[in-house]
Amino acid sequence: MTSNTDQRTATVIELTSVPTRRKRGRPSKASIAAAAEAILPPNQAVPSNLSSRSRPASHPTVPDLSGEHALFDGLIEDAMTAIEKGPSVPDQVLGRYAPLASLLRSVSFHEGRLLERGLAVVAALHPDLQVLGKPLKLPLVQAAVQAISTNSWDTLEGVCFDCDIGTERTYKPDLIILNRKTRKALVIDLKRSLAAYGDSTLADLTSRMMATGLVLPDFLYKRHKRLSITSVDIAVIDGASRKSNHDQGIWKLGELDDLLGLPGAAAAMDRLRSTFGERVRVLIESQALGALGLQKPPRTTSSTAPTRSRKHDGQQVEKVGRAEDGRSSGETPVARIVVGFARSASSSG
């Protein structure tokens, strides 16, 4: 007798297109090709002498980014410039405080973007990780959405849907980080804070992430130079480090060490937030005093920017992500694709 789960699975496959299953191809040779535009600005990249690729892969660690290299300085400076240049919309209710309200909204937006770019810098220090820096619009294939909504995820192990099926719905993750050694993809949605996200909202988000996870292997294989992966994990990261539920794919920013298998990652991101917070509070105080008529608000970032060495700025690499190349056009990606919530890198293998 067929179980309810099996019946639902059979219904999904019958009413939608049959999921694509790929045969395992032979491992590609050592040729590597650039696959995506960097998420970092042109003047920001990881110097070769700091990269963990120059150290043994068994114990990768993040160097102190607050020292002379100050990799985060350029990212923070860009965020502060964008915040100050943001438009101030007049408001009849807020009156003279409208510019301050606009500033606070701008800070919230750019903090989220800053965390994404900072995480890309940190992940690039791992010898086995590559960051697909260019934001990817992944198709939300209806067959994958139905499969996720009507089946337990363990029954979908090994299922991969065709990314070329026509659909108007898409999902754009903040980051996709690939582990070249384990051939696992980590789909990340990084939120400044999850305080305003209810359980139903988070459940909808993780469902969309899982649905695109069923399409991602075919998408990367076809759109990224035959890049082949064997499994997909998803993780929603709380930038405020308040919520954590690994069984539901929710991670604190302070748990990055375990998520990426990279000791020091969480501490580096904490330094990024702390430094950014110091700059922001100085700017907010100045704007508040200006709104009260006690002093004029600053016009440029130079009044709040500390003097730091920028000797590592300049022409730097424009590519962070790298993809496997060298496969013949007739080869196909790996057959069994495992999609699930992200687990600790130390226990997942």
C-alpha positions in Angstrom: 0.0 0.0 0.0 1.3 3.4 -0.9 1.9 5.9 1.9 0.4 9.4 1.9 3.8 10.8 1.4 4.4 8.6 -1.6 1.0 9.5 -3.1 1.7 13.2 -2.7 5.2 12.8 -4.3 3.7 10.9 -7.3 1.0 13.6 -7.7 3.6 16.4 -7.9 5.7 14.6 -10.4 2.6 13.7 -12.5 1.0 17.2 -12.6 4.3 19.0 -13.1 7.3 18.3 -15.3 9.3 15.3 -14.3 12.3 16.4 -12.1 15.6 16.3 -13.8 18.1 13.7 -12.6 21.7 14.0 -13.8 24.3 11.3 -14.2 27.5 11.6 -12.4 30.2 13.0 -14.7 34.0 12.5 -14.3 35.8 15.0 -12.2 37.0 18.0 -14.2 40.7 18.8 -14.5 42.4 21.5 -12.7 41.5 24.4 -15.0 39.6 27.1 -13.2 37.7 30.1 -14.9 36.3 33.3 -13.4 32.5 32.9 -13.2 30.9 35.9 -11.6 31.5 39.6 -11.0 32.8 40.4 -7.5 30.4 41.6 -4.8 33.2 44.0 -3.6 33.9 47.4 -5.2 36.9 47.6 -7.5 39.1 49.1 -4.8 38.3 46.4 -2.3 39.6 42.8 -2.4 41.5 40.4 -0.2 45.3 40.9 -0.5 47.1 37.7 -1.4 49.2 37.8 1.7 46.1 37.8 3.9 44.2 35.0 2.1 43.9 31.7 3.8 44.7 30.1 0.5 48.4 30.8 1.3 48.0 28.7 4.6 47.3 25.1 5.2 43.6 24.3 4.6 43.2 22.2 7.7 43.0 25.2 10.1 41.9 28.3 8.3 41.4 31.4 10.4 40.4 35.0 9.7 43.3 37.5 10.3 42.7 40.6 12.4 40.9 42.9 9.9 41.0 45.8 12.2 44.8 46.2 12.0 47.0 47.8 9.4 45.3 46.1 6.5 41.8 47.4 7.5 39.9 45.6 4.8 36.6 46.8 6.1 37.6 50.5 6.0 36.6 51.0 2.3 33.3 49.2 2.8 32.4 51.3 5.8 33.5 54.5 4.0 31.2 53.6 1.1 28.3 52.9 3.4 28.7 56.2 5.2 29.0 58.2 2.0 25.8 56.6 0.7 24.0 57.3 3.9 24.9 61.0 3.9 24.1 61.4 0.3 20.7 59.8 0.7 17.6 62.0 -0.1 15.8 63.7 2.7 12.0 63.7 2.1 10.0 66.6 3.7 7.4 65.4 6.1 4.6 67.6 7.4 4.3 65.6 10.7 8.0 65.3 11.4 8.9 68.8 10.3 12.5 69.7 11.0 13.1 66.1 12.2 12.4 64.7 8.8 16.1 64.7 7.7 16.9 62.7 10.9 14.2 60.2 10.2 15.5 59.7 6.7 19.0 59.3 8.0 17.8 56.5 10.4 16.0 54.7 7.6 19.1 55.0 5.4 21.3 53.6 8.1 19.1 50.5 8.4 19.2 49.8 4.7 22.9 50.3 4.3 23.8 48.3 7.4 22.3 45.2 5.7 24.2 45.8 2.5 27.4 46.4 4.5 27.0 43.0 6.3 26.6 41.2 3.0 29.8 42.8 1.6 31.7 42.1 4.8 30.6 38.5 4.8 31.9 38.1 1.2 35.3 39.4 2.3 35.4 37.0 5.3 34.3 34.0 3.3 36.9 34.7 0.6 39.6 34.1 3.3 38.6 30.4 3.5 40.8 28.2 1.3 37.9 26.1 0.0 35.2 28.7 -0.3 34.2 30.8 -3.3 31.6 33.6 -3.3 29.4 34.1 -6.2 29.5 37.8 -6.0 27.1 38.8 -8.7 23.5 38.7 -7.4 21.7 35.8 -9.0 18.0 35.8 -9.8 17.0 32.2 -9.3 13.8 31.0 -10.9 11.0 29.9 -8.6 9.8 27.0 -10.7 6.2 26.1 -9.9 7.1 22.4 -9.8 9.7 23.0 -7.2 7.4 25.2 -5.1 4.7 22.5 -5.2 7.2 19.8 -4.3 8.4 21.7 -1.3 4.9 22.5 -0.1 3.5 19.0 -0.4 6.4 16.7 0.4 8.8 16.2 3.3 12.3 17.3 2.2 13.9 14.0 2.8 11.7 12.5 0.1 13.1 15.0 -2.4 16.7 14.0 -1.9 18.3 13.6 -5.3 15.7 15.7 -7.1 16.8 18.5 -9.3 14.4 20.6 -11.4 15.1 22.2 -14.8 15.9 25.9 -14.4 14.7 26.7 -17.9 11.1 26.1 -17.3 9.3 29.3 -17.9 8.4 31.3 -14.7 7.9 34.9 -13.8 8.7 34.5 -10.2 12.3 34.7 -9.0 14.2 34.8 -5.7 17.5 36.6 -5.3 19.7 35.4 -2.4 22.0 37.8 -0.7 25.0 35.5 -1.2 25.8 32.0 -2.6 28.9 30.5 -1.1 30.3 27.3 -2.6 32.7 24.9 -1.0 35.0 23.6 -3.7 36.1 20.7 -1.5 32.7 19.3 -0.5 30.9 20.6 -3.6 28.2 22.1 -1.4 26.3 25.4 -2.1 25.2 27.6 0.8 22.3 29.9 -0.1 22.3 32.9 2.4 19.7 35.5 3.1 21.3 37.9 5.6 18.9 40.2 7.5 20.0 43.2 9.6 17.6 41.9 12.2 14.9 39.3 12.4 13.0 41.1 15.2 10.2 42.2 12.9 9.9 38.8 11.1 7.1 36.5 12.4 7.2 32.7 12.1 4.9 32.7 9.1 7.1 35.2 7.3 10.3 33.2 8.0 8.6 30.0 6.9 7.6 31.6 3.6 11.1 32.8 3.1 12.8 29.5 3.9 10.3 27.7 1.6 11.2 29.9 -1.3 14.9 29.4 -0.6 14.4 25.6 -0.5 12.4 25.7 -3.8 15.2 27.6 -5.5 17.7 25.1 -3.9 16.0 22.4 -6.0 16.8 24.4 -9.1 20.2 25.8 -8.2 22.3 22.7 -9.3 20.9 22.9 -12.8 21.2 26.7 -12.8 24.9 26.7 -11.9 25.7 23.9 -14.3 24.0 25.7 -17.2 24.9 29.3 -16.4 28.2 29.0 -14.7 30.6 27.1 -16.9 29.4 23.6 -15.9 29.8 24.3 -12.2 28.7 21.1 -10.5 27.5 20.7 -6.9 26.2 17.8 -4.9 24.1 19.4 -2.2 22.5 22.7 -1.3 22.0 24.2 2.2 20.1 27.3 3.1 20.7 29.7 6.0 18.8 32.9 7.1 21.3 34.9 9.2 20.1 37.3 11.9 22.6 40.2 11.8 21.5 41.2 15.3 22.3 37.7 16.6 19.0 37.4 18.5 17.3 34.4 16.8 18.8 30.9 16.2 17.0 27.7 15.2 19.2 25.5 13.0 16.4 23.1 12.5 14.5 25.9 10.7 17.6 27.3 8.9 18.0 30.3 11.2 21.5 31.3 12.3 22.9 34.1 14.4 25.7 36.2 12.9 27.7 35.2 15.9 27.6 31.6 14.7 29.4 32.1 11.5 32.4 30.2 12.7 30.4 27.0 12.8 28.3 27.8 9.6 31.4 28.5 7.4 33.9 26.3 9.3 36.1 29.4 9.6 37.3 30.3 13.1 37.3 34.1 13.7 34.6 34.9 11.1 32.1 35.9 13.7 34.6 38.1 15.6 35.6 39.8 12.3 31.9 40.6 11.5 31.4 41.9 15.0 34.3 44.3 14.5 32.7 45.4 11.3 29.4 46.2 13.0 31.1 47.9 16.0 33.2 50.2 13.8 30.2 51.0 11.6 28.1 51.7 14.7 30.7 54.2 16.0 30.7 56.1 12.8 26.9 56.1 12.6 26.3 57.3 16.1 28.6 60.3 15.6 26.6 61.2 12.5 23.2 60.7 14.2 24.3 62.9 17.1 25.4 65.6 14.8 22.2 65.5 12.8 20.1 65.5 16.0 21.8 68.5 17.3 21.3 70.2 13.9 17.6 69.4 14.1 17.4 71.0 17.5 19.2 74.1 16.2 22.2 73.6 18.4 24.7 73.0 15.6 24.8 72.6 11.8 24.8 69.0 10.6 27.9 68.0 8.6 27.8 68.1 4.9 30.4 65.5 4.1 31.8 62.3 5.6 35.1 63.8 6.3 33.9 65.3 9.5 33.1 61.9 11.0 35.7 59.7 9.3 38.7 58.7 11.4 42.1 59.0 9.8 43.1 55.5 8.7 45.8 54.2 6.5 44.4 53.3 3.0 47.7 52.0 1.6 46.0 48.8 0.4 43.4 50.7 -1.7 43.9 50.9 -5.4 43.8 48.5 -8.2 42.7 45.1 -6.9 41.2 42.0 -8.3 37.6 42.3 -9.7 36.7 38.7 -9.3 35.9 36.9 -6.0 34.0 33.9 -7.3 35.7 31.2 -9.3 34.1 28.2 -11.0 35.2 24.9 -12.3 35.8 24.7 -16.0 37.3 22.3 -18.5 34.3 19.9 -18.8 33.3 18.8 -22.3 29.9 19.9 -23.5 28.6 16.4 -23.3 29.2 15.8 -19.6 26.4 16.2 -17.1 26.4 17.3 -13.4 26.1 15.1 -10.4 23.0 12.9 -10.0 22.0 13.2 -6.3 21.3 16.6 -4.9 20.7 17.0 -1.2 18.8 20.1 -0.2 18.3 21.1 3.5 18.9 23.5 6.3 22.5 24.5 7.0 24.3 22.5 9.6 27.5 23.2 11.5 30.5 22.9 9.1 32.4 20.9 11.7 29.7 18.2 11.8 28.6 18.1 8.2 31.9 17.0 6.7 
